[in-house]
Amino acid sequence: MLYREAGQFKTSYAADQAMLPILQDRIGILVILLVAFVGIPVFATDFFMGSIMIPFLVFALAAVGLNILTGYAGQLSLGTGAFMGVGAYSCYKITTLFPDTNIIIAILLSGVFSAIIGVIFGLPSLRIKGLYLAITTLAAQFFLEWCFIRIGWLYNYNDSGAIEVPQRKIFDIAVTGASATPMVRYLVIVSIVAVLSLVAANVLRGRIGRSWMMIRDMDIAAELMGIRPLYAKLSAFAFSSYYCGVAGALMVFMWLGSAEVEAFDINHSFLVLFMVIIGGMGSILGCFLGAAFIWVLPIVMRGLPSLMGLDILAATTEHITNIVIGVLIIFFLIVEPHGLARLWQIGKEKLRSWPFPYASS
């Protein structure tokens, strides 16, 4: 009886169509936000925030961007890493050309340039789809990597070829640079990720999000019903690339501190794609679950032997972790191909009928 709509009456259409119509869901979100904004900064160590939570949030935001395009709009992309790179290099150029610009504004503006590039490389989606579109986005990945290496203006002709994060302050508090504390950087990232996730959830519930899902399910029928594929597909590429660009800027400016082109290679594109597949296609929650599974779980498993007092070589621990993670991926995909988000949804459905037997159709 803990998770039940009994007694929760709606008195208006707006209340019935709310994002979280069930009281328990609203309480759960509030608890998560309190833990994220209060609990972790107060009780967590700098290592936990800097090495676990910050990259987890960065990859979760990138997974949200890819899931919008692949999970909701049905357009397969293998260029996520490159679009993250566009955001990172754009933010670097903004801070160089306009040094007085607020760093938060620069990070958010960097996604606009990534969105423009995403629209350009999304044009082939008007004629091709599926595996052929994936090859096109793969070409975008390699082309943009070439640009990051060969166009010296992007990295200000540094001898190392890397972009280096300058120190920026907000209200006399260092937000980027060597003097920025992990807690400050974490609070900035979690705020941006929370706001952008809320925006994405609302957009997906509206007219634009429904047009993306109609294109995903059957593009010809959607066009006959009045959905214009040109606007629907290109807006999905723009929206997705914007999120990936902001994630790339956060990765460099709030996590790494400096980055070369290898930080945006094809491996990162596949890493984010795996997060979306494991977490659940077409689910915002699945992006966070997938990021936790792919990034946080291996770190926790590597630290278990030392916590248990076992004397195991680091290389052996790494191999065992890779094997266990691989087996778990296969297991979860066999048990539920729709990802961890679907397992969570099934668990909630069972909890709503507990302690009575689960009704089967």
N, C-alpha and C positions, 0 to 999 in steps of 0.2 A: 504493500500500500504506500510505499515511499515515493513512487514515481507514477502518478496517476492524475488524469485530468479531472477526476470527480470533484465537483464543487467549484471548478474554475469557469465561471460563466463570463461570456463576452457580451458586452452591451453595445458594441459598434462594429461595423465592418472593418475599420482600421485596426481595432484590437484583435479581431479574428485573423487578420492578415499580417500581424506583426512578425518580425523576424524570429522572435522567441516567444511564442504564445503560451508556453507552459511555464509556470512559476519556477519549477525545479531547474529548468534550463537557464533561466535568468539568474538564479542563485548560483548555479555552477559556473557560469561565465564571470559573475562577480568575484567568486572565490579565486578563479584562475587569474583574473586581473590583479587582485590583491596580492597573490603570491608573486606575480611577475613584477609588479611595481613597488611592493613593500617588502615581501618576505625575502626574495633573492638578494636585493641590494643590502638588506640589513644583516642577514645571516650567512650569505654565501661568501666564499673566499675570492680573491682576485683571480686565481687560477680557474675556478669554476666559471666565473663570468667571462673571462678573456678567452679561454680555450674551449669552452663547451657551449655556453649560452649564446655568445655573440655569433660564432659561425653557424650554430643551429638556427638562429633567427634569420641570418643572411640567406642561407640555403632554403629555408622555409618560404621566404619572400620570393626567391627565384622560382621555387616550385609552384607558388601561387600563379606567377606569371605564365609559366609553361602550361599549367593545368587549365588556365583560361583558354589558351589557344588549342591545346590538344584534347583536354577532357571535355570542355564545354562547346568549343567551336568545331572540333573534329579535324583540325588541321595539324598534321604531324610535323614536328620541327626538331631538327638536330643542331640548331645554331644558338642554343641558349647561352653557351659560354661566350660566343662572339658578341651577342647583344649585351651581356654583362660588361664585356670589355668596352663597348661603345659608351656605356654609362660612366665607367671609371675614367676613361680618357677624356670624356666631355667634362666631367666634374673637375679634372685636373686642369684643363684649359680654362674653365670658368674661374677657378681660384687664381690662375696665373694672370689672365687678362683683366680680371676685376677683383683685385685682392681685398677690397673692402666689402665684398658681398658676404652676407651671412652664410655660413657653411651649410646650414640646413636648407636654405633656399637653393644653394648651388647643387646640393645632392638631389633635391626634388626636380630642379631644372634639367639635370643631366639625363633624366629619364625621357624628357621631351625629344632630345636628339636621338636617343635609342629608338623611340617610337617612330620617328621619321625614317630611320634606316630600316626598321621593321616593315613599314608600309612599302618601301621600295622593293625589298626582297619578298614581300608578300604578294606582289603583283602576279607571279606565276600561278598562285592558288586560284586565280580566276579561270584558268584553263586546265590545270592538272590537280590531282589530289592523290592521297595515299602515299605509297612508296615513292612515286615520282616526285611529289612535293618534298618528301624527306630528303631526297638527293639534292634538290634545289637548295634547301636550307643548309645542307651539308656543304655545298659550294659556297654559300654565304659565310659559313664558319671559316673555311680556308682562306677566302678572299679577305675577310676582315682581319684575320691573323696576319696575313701578308701586309696589310695596311699598317697594323700596329708596329711592325718591324721596320718597314721601308720608308714610311713617311715620318721623317725626323721631327717635323713640326708638332706632331701629336705628343711627343715626350720632351719637347723643348731642346732637342738635339743633345740630350745628355749622353755622355760617353758610355755610361752603363746601359743605355737603352731602356731604363726603368723610369717609372713615374714615382716621384717621392712626395709624400704628403707633407704640406706645410703645416705649421702650427696655427690654429685658429681658436679664438676664444669667443664665448657668449656670456655676457654679464661678468666679464673678467674671470671666467672659468674655462680652462683649457679643454676643448672638445676633441681636437685632433692633434697629432704630433706626439713626441716622446713623453711630454709632461702630462698628457691626458690620462687620467686614471681609468681602469677598467670599469668602475662603477658608473662614471659619467658617460663613457661610450656605450655601455649597456643600456642605460636609461634612454639615451637618444635613439638607439636602434629599436628598442622595444616599443617606444612611442610611435615611431614611424611605421613599424610593422603592424601595430595594432590599428592605427588609423587607416592604412592602406588595405588591410584585411577587411575592415568594416566597409570601406568604399566598395571593394570588390564584391562582397556579399550582397550589398544593396543593388549594385549594377546587375548582377546575375539574376536577381529576383525581378528585375524590371523588364521593360520592353526590349532593351538592347540585349540583355542576357537571354531572353526567350528567342530572339532572332538567331543568336549564335547556336542555341541548342536545336532549333529547327533546321538550320543549315547542316548541323552535325548528323541529325537523324535521317533527313532526306532532302537534299538541296533542291531537287527538281520540284517536289511538292511545296517546299517553302517558297520558291519563286512563284509558283502558281497562286499561292495565297497572298502574294504582295510583298514578300521579303526580297529586297534587292541584294543579290550575292556580292556585288561590288562593295557596297557599304558594310555589309555584315562581315565579310571575310577580312577586309582591310582594317576595319575598326577592331576586330579581334587581334590582328597582328600588332596594331598600334598599342592597344591596351596591354597586351602581353609583353611586348618589348619594353614598354615604359616600366613595368614592374621589374623586369630583368635588368634594365639599366640602373634603376635605383638600387637594386640588390648589388650590382657590380660596384657602384660608387661606395656603398656602405662597406663592402668587403675590403676595399683598398683603404678607405679613409678611416674606418672605425675598427678594422680588424688587423689587416696585414701591415699597414703603415707605408709600404712600398710594394710595387709589383712589376713584374716583367710580363711579356706576352704569354709565357707559359701558364700564368694564372688564369687564362681565359681560353685554354685549348679545348680540344674535342673531348678530353677526359671529363672535364667539368660539365660539358653538355650531357654526356651519358650519365654522369652522377645525378644531375637534377632530374633527368628522365627516369632513372631508377626510383628516385624518391616519389615521383608522381605515380608510377606504376604500383609500387609497394603500398603507398599510402592510400591510393584509390583515385581513379580517373573521375573527374567531375565532382570533386569534393574539396572544399577549402580546408576542412578539418584533416582530410587525408594528406594534404601538403605538409602539415606540421607533424603528423604521425610518421610519414615517410622520411622526413628530415631527421626526426628523432631516431628512427630505426637505422638509417644509413650512417648518420654521423655520431649520435650520442651513444648508442648501444655499443659500438666497437671500442670507444674510449672507456666505457664502464667495464667492459670485459677485460681490457688490457690492465686495468687497475685492480681487478679482483685478486690475482695471485699475491700481490704485495699486501693487500688488506687482510688476506687469510694467512699470511706468514709463510707462504710457499716460496721456495728458492727455485724459480724457473727462469731460464734465460729469456731475454727480451725477444730474441728472434723466434724462439719456440712459442712464446705467448702470442706473437704476431701471427704465426702460421695457424695456431689453434683458433684464434679469433676469426681469421678469414674463413676457415673451414666451417665454424659454427654459424657465422653470418650467412654463408652460402647455403647451408642446409636449411636455415630458418627461412630464407627467401623462397627456396623451392617448396618448403612445407606450407607457408602462408599462401603462395600462389596456387597450390593444389587444393588446400582447404577452402579458400575464398579468392577466386581470380579477380574479384572486384576490389581487392585491397583491404587494408586495415580499417578504413572508414566504414566499409560494409560490415565487418565484424562488430564494430562498435554499434552500428545501427541495429543489427540483429540482437545484440545484447540489450539495447534499450527496449526493443519490442518485447523481448522475453520478460524484462523487468516490469513492464506495464501490466502484464497478465499474472505476475507472481502474486500469491503462492498458488494460483490455480493452474491447471495443466495448460500448456501452450497449444492454442487451437491451430490445427493444420488444415490447409485448404484441400 
